[in-house]
Amino acid sequence: MLFFGRFTLSAEILNVNKRFVTLKASFRFYS
């Protein structure tokens, strides 16, 4: 259970990081 929670936490961080990168890329594209 602890390992599963740690895996979901890292996956959530990866998802947020990916979203931030795409947001930054789109911001750079518009400006």
Contacts in CASP RR format, 6 or more apart in sequence:
PFRMAT RR
TARGET T0000
AUTHOR 0000-0000-0000
METHOD contacts of the structure
MODEL  1
MLFFGRFTLSAEILNVNKRFVTLKASFRFYS
END
